[in-house]
Amino acid sequence: MSTTEAHTDLPVFDHEFVQNLHARYDKLRATTPVQRMVTRDGLEVWVITRYDDARAALADPRLSKDVTRLKLVINEKLPPEAARREFASEMAEHMLNMDPPDHTRLRKLVVKAFTARRVEAMRPRVEEISAGLLDAMADESEVDLLDAFAFPLPMQVISELLGVDETRRDDFRAWTNTLVDASDHASAKQAAEAMAKYLIELIEIKRREPADDLLTGLIEATEDEDRLSKHELISMVFLLLLAGHETTVNLIGNGVLALLRNPDQWAALVADPGLVPAAVEEMLRFDGPVIHGTFRHTAEAVEVGGVEIPAGEIVWVGLASANNDPERFAEPERFDIERDAHGHLAFGHGIHFCLGAQLARLEAQIAIRHLVERFPNLRPVGSVEDAQWRFSSLIHGLRSLPVHPGTH
């Protein structure tokens, strides 16, 4: 018997669900907004789909992020025949896997190094990297926008911020792609081990040879004589690398797809690039880079939207669904770059609000502005309705986005 046959009455979060994400969540949000669901390997989770419920859940301390207990809950919930989930402990000691007071302590240390000033100081370099990537695209009649632009821009930025060797950036792409793929847990474990090995080496280099980069700042950050431990450093660099490029890759990719599917909005942006900041917020709302918040579990019974979720259950907070809730955003299915999209949950809410939101916004605004200014006649290769999405329960991203830059 397959791992999902015992849950025939529940929706299954599988490849087909991901390819029809918004239609599936529109239906659940309208009928059973707090709903049990089952993953392909038989793990039963609760998903929260409405905006008000999701926003409240993100700030509810009863929905715990404590990774030690989470490991136990997940493996208890998996059916007997399913492979047990393994966690790379050396990369699990980061803020997204902790509750206060541990979370509070780590965030205080990290924000001492990852400052708004440090991010803003990257602006000229982001402009330079973006312009150089688009220069290279100008010679091509057809490119995959993800490979040519959306991936290398944030990867180069976060790598330079952290001091990652340029020769290892393709390795990081392969590792992170594997880690966010929800279908192959064994390969994800191997990728995590390979990444951890490199990060240990990188941290030792920075200890011996400090530089003016974020990793050195994290190593040197102190709070009342407290410092990040070795495992905490590895975990935080892992989190910053993963979140620091995956979020922006898919913000740019999904955003450009939305523009190509709505030529009037592309034309409006070409006519007035001053609309770019508002357009990026609408991209985050309309088809953001994150499907669900990272795993939470109920430390005690929690009532959400009139439904009681028992203690010891896995919970997904549906960010993509919440951002398309008509009770919060009028005509949410309409992509409108002049909409007031403030209040969207693409970067989360509460104590776990994305630390890299400022950097993601900066990169996306520069990328989209440069793209519409440099290639106002950009057009898709084939039908924009043929887009295929990567399978992940966390990241919402395209497999590819082939385009004609419009220079030939």
C-alpha positions, -999 to 999 in steps of 0.1 A, spaced: 0 0 0 14 34 -9 21 59 18 -8 81 7 -35 54 3 -44 56 40 -52 93 35 -76 90 6 -99 116 20 -72 143 23 -57 165 -4 -22 153 -14 6 178 -17 23 164 -48 36 175 -82 2 181 -96 -8 203 -66 23 224 -71 16 229 -109 -18 242 -100 -9 258 -67 -32 289 -66 -63 271 -80 -59 243 -54 -54 268 -25 -83 290 -38 -106 260 -34 -93 250 1 -94 286 13 -130 289 3 -142 256 17 -119 242 44 -94 270 52 -77 250 80 -72 217 64 -53 185 70 -31 175 40 -7 147 33 27 148 16 38 123 -10 56 102 16 26 101 39 34 128 64 1 144 76 3 182 81 -22 209 88 -22 239 64 -36 273 72 -48 292 41 -66 324 50 -47 357 55 -60 366 90 -54 331 103 -20 328 87 -8 362 100 -19 353 136 -3 318 133 30 333 123 31 352 156 17 325 178 43 311 202 23 279 206 33 270 170 69 261 178 99 261 156 121 241 180 139 217 157 148 191 184 111 184 191 102 189 154 124 160 144 106 137 168 71 149 157 79 144 120 93 110 124 64 100 147 39 111 121 55 94 91 39 60 83 60 29 92 70 22 56 82 57 49 119 66 51 127 85 83 136 121 79 172 129 87 184 163 98 220 177 94 224 188 130 255 209 122 233 231 100 201 231 121 211 256 148 198 287 131 170 312 139 143 296 118 147 264 139 144 281 173 120 296 197 128 324 223 150 328 242 174 309 219 160 327 188 163 361 205 199 355 214 209 344 179 190 372 162 207 398 183 241 384 173 233 381 136 218 416 133 251 431 146 268 418 115 240 418 89 231 455 92 210 477 71 241 498 64 260 468 52 231 458 28 227 494 15 265 496 9 260 467 -16 238 488 -39 265 500 -63 279 464 -66 244 450 -72 239 476 -99 273 466 -115 266 428 -114 231 433 -128 243 455 -157 271 430 -165 247 400 -167 224 419 -189 253 430 -212 260 393 -217 224 386 -225 224 412 -252 244 390 -276 219 362 -274 187 356 -293 173 333 -267 183 327 -230 169 310 -199 164 341 -177 169 320 -146 203 308 -157 215 340 -173 202 365 -148 179 355 -119 202 330 -104 237 345 -109 227 380 -96 217 370 -60 242 342 -58 271 365 -66 258 391 -42 254 368 -12 286 350 -20 305 383 -21 288 394 12 299 362 29 332 358 11 324 325 -7 350 315 -34 337 322 -69 347 287 -80 322 271 -55 291 290 -65 278 264 -90 283 238 -62 260 260 -40 234 261 -66 234 223 -70 233 218 -32 205 243 -26 184 230 -55 187 195 -40 179 207 -5 147 225 -14 135 196 -36 108 179 -16 111 146 -34 146 131 -26 155 131 11 186 109 6 201 133 -19 192 162 3 212 146 32 242 142 9 240 178 -3 237 191 33 268 171 43 288 184 13 277 220 21 285 217 58 320 204 49 327 234 28 313 258 53 335 244 80 365 250 58 354 285 49 349 295 85 383 283 94 398 304 66 380 335 78 392 329 114 428 328 101 424 356 76 396 380 86 381 401 58 356 429 54 327 406 48 296 393 65 311 360 75 339 377 93 314 400 109 294 370 122 325 354 136 334 386 154 299 395 166 295 397 203 267 405 228 276 407 265 307 385 257 284 360 239 294 347 205 280 323 179 293 287 184 309 267 156 276 249 148 256 282 151 280 298 126 277 270 101 239 270 105 236 307 100 258 308 70 238 279 55 206 298 62 219 331 47 232 313 16 200 293 10 175 321 18 198 348 5 197 335 -31 167 311 -34 142 338 -23 155 364 -48 160 340 -77 124 331 -76 111 366 -68 128 377 -100 117 347 -120 81 346 -109 78 383 -111 90 384 -147 67 356 -156 38 376 -142 48 406 -163 51 385 -194 16 370 -187 3 406 -183 17 426 -212 -2 457 -201 17 456 -168 50 452 -186 42 481 -208 33 503 -178 66 494 -162 86 502 -194 68 535 -196 74 544 -160 103 525 -142 94 546 -111 67 519 -106 94 493 -99 92 494 -60 54 489 -60 57 463 -88 82 442 -66 57 443 -37 30 431 -60 53 403 -73 59 392 -37 21 392 -31 9 377 -63 32 348 -69 59 351 -42 90 328 -38 78 309 -7 48 286 -6 46 278 31 65 291 61 91 266 74 77 237 95 61 244 128 45 221 153 18 226 179 34 227 214 -2 225 227 -37 224 212 -43 256 191 -76 269 177 -72 284 143 -102 297 123 -126 278 146 -107 245 141 -88 229 169 -54 216 159 -43 191 185 -9 192 203 20 174 185 8 182 149 29 196 120 16 229 107 23 247 74 14 284 73 3 290 37 20 323 27 12 320 -10 -25 312 -2 -28 340 24 -14 365 -1 -42 356 -25 -70 358 0 -98 380 -14 -108 390 22 -75 409 24 -66 418 -13 -94 427 -37 -94 407 -69 -62 389 -58 -60 369 -91 -54 402 -109 -17 412 -112 -16 450 -107 17 467 -102 0 499 -90 -19 480 -62 -11 488 -26 3 453 -17 16 463 17 9 438 44 16 408 23 32 378 41 59 369 16 86 376 41 66 362 70 55 381 101 65 383 138 98 373 153 107 352 123 102 379 97 129 375 70 162 390 81 171 394 44 140 412 32 159 445 27 185 427 5 159 408 -15 140 440 -22 171 459 -32 182 431 -56 148 426 -71 142 464 -76 175 468 -93 171 437 -114 136 445 -127 144 481 -134 175 472 -153 156 445 -172 128 467 -184 152 496 -193 177 474 -212 152 450 -229 119 468 -233 109 443 -260 116 412 -239 92 384 -248 87 347 -239 99 317 -259 67 298 -266 36 301 -244 38 316 -209 11 292 -199 35 263 -204 57 273 -174 66 244 -151 72 247 -114 99 230 -92 85 205 -67 90 218 -32 69 224 -2 88 255 7 101 273 -24 78 284 -53 101 287 -83 102 279 -120 122 252 -136 132 276 -164 121 308 -181 132 310 -217 130 345 -232 140 365 -263 158 396 -250 145 415 -280 178 427 -293 178 406 -325 
